[in-house]
Amino acid sequence: MYTNKNMKKMPFKIFGNWEAQSKKLKEEYVQLTQEDLRFETGKENELIERMIKRLNKKRDEVITMLLA
């Protein structure tokens, strides 16, 4: 189970259909661009960092959004 305490320590991996998930995020957070949501396997941290900057949120908040 993810908690705020261990989200910062654990490497994050994206599973499932990223295309569908990114479309949902774009609808929910209209300030996100296609570039913000660009994802390459193994580069999850880069995606998270772009979302942190664009949404002005903390890492654990972004990870929670991605897990939803």
N, C-alpha and C positions, 0 to 999 in steps of 0.2 A: 504494500500500500504506500502511495506517495503521501508525504506530509511536507509542510513548509520546511521543516528541518532537513530532510534528506533530499529535497528537490535540488538544492544547491550543490550537493555532493555527487549525485548520481548522473552519469551521462544519459542524455535523452535520445531516444530513437523514435522515429515516426513509423507507425505501422498502418496498414490499410490503404485505402484509396486516397492518395494525397490530392488528386484533382478534385474529387468531391468535397473533401475537407477544406481545401483552400477556397473553393467556391462559396461554401457556407461561411467561412471567416470573412470573405470579401463582402458578402451581403450584410453580415452583422457589424463589421467595422469598415465603413465605406472609405475611410482614410487610407486603408491598405491598398497598395498598388500591386500589379502583377509582379513587378520587380521585387517588392517586399516579400511576396509569397513564393518566389522562385526557390525551388528545393532540389538539392542534389544529395543522393545517398552518401552518408558519412559526413555531411556538412550541416547537421542539424543546428549546431551552435551558431553558425552564420545566420541561419533563418531566424533563430531566437533573438539574436542581437539586432537584426533589422526590425523585428516586431517590437522589441523593447524601445528602440529609438522612435519609431513611428507612432506608437501608441502611448509612449511615456508611462510605461508600466514596469514593474519589477519582474525579474526572471521567473520567480515562482508563479506570478499571475499569468504570464505568457504560457508557461507550461500547463497550467490548469486550463487555459483556453484551448490549447492543442489537444488535451486529453478529453475534452468535452465532446 
